[in-house]
Amino acid sequence: MIVDRQGRRFRNLRVSLTAACNYACTYCVPDGKRLVAAQDELPGEALAKGVAYLIEAAGIERLRITGGEPLISPRLDGFLAAIAGLGLQDVALTTNGQLLSRKLPRLQEAGIRRLNVSLDTLDASAFRRIARGGDLATVLEGMRQASAAGMRIKVNMVPMRGQNLDQVLPLLDYCLEHGYELRFIELMRMGHLARDSNAFLQQFVSLEQLLALIGQAHSYQQASAPMDATALRYQVAGKGHFGVIANESVPFCRTCSRLRLSSTGWLHGCLSSGNRHFVGDLLGKPRHEALPALQRLLVKALGDKQELAFSGGVTVMKVIGG
Ligand code: SAM
């Protein structure tokens, strides 16, 4: 097992099936241009081979399928078929929910029981302004169907001053009412926001500010969370839970166990690091050749992790898998 000086190792793998997305969220892409797939994206079967090798070489236990938007990828079916039987403890998927109703039977068939759905507002016009694509009612209906089918749903919201701060309480109430767990994700200095610190600071909402706002309507208590959890969890008595991924306010680098594999075959050990390691060429090789080479790259990827705190990165989230 590859472990660093702080005792960190890779347990959680995020695979980006495609860099393409049917949204162009303001915090993810600067100019509103719809994102297209990279030309050299790997077939689903090759990415699944990567997962299999990483289970062996790094001890990966949990997988999250992401993107870009994973549900628009033509690789989805091949990937799901190829990861079946790999013995992963948990397979989850992050989506914007536009195609959820349509893809739900396939996700269920593949054994996926947990979804994170990104939703920044319940206001249809704010939705169009922030996501710059998609349709709010379609997302809500997709979540309803997934929940009715027994999927556990977490909703990802990025609270931003001047954009959707007025939606924190309505979205929290909606999620508590429907049995979804809302996850507030502090705005991260990624992509254009890593270069434009004014735009970042104008919109950033800290954990303290967020909790003060929630405290106006709800009483809550901090709840326990697993050791390597990225989210702080809170319980609203008798109603449910919400979480906060507080990258800036309470960095979790010391216990980070995440590894990312991009749709083009690059490993990323840390969102804050510009380093990446190409494994695409190893995926066609037999196991006895691929594993030693992969292990050498994993040592480097683990060495890319920040010691203490997230410092931002110019890479756009959709490229490395949000
Ligand atoms: N298309 C899928 C979706 O919409 O969930 C998966 C990819 S998206 C990049 C994954 C997550 O990254 C979303 O929940 C989004 O909120 C988050 N994200 C992207 N850029 C971010 C930023 N600068 N700060 C905080 N969260 C960000």
Boltz pocket constraint, residues with backbone or C-beta under 6 A from the ligand:
constraints:
  - pocket:
      binder: B
      contacts: [[A, 21], [A, 27], [A, 28], [A, 66], [A, 67], [A, 68], [A, 69], [A, 70], [A, 94], [A, 95], [A, 96], [A, 116], [A, 117], [A, 118], [A, 156], [A, 157], [A, 158], [A, 185], [A, 186], [A, 187], [A, 188], [A, 189], [A, 190], [A, 193], [A, 317], [A, 318], [A, 321], [A, 322]]
      max_distance: 6.0
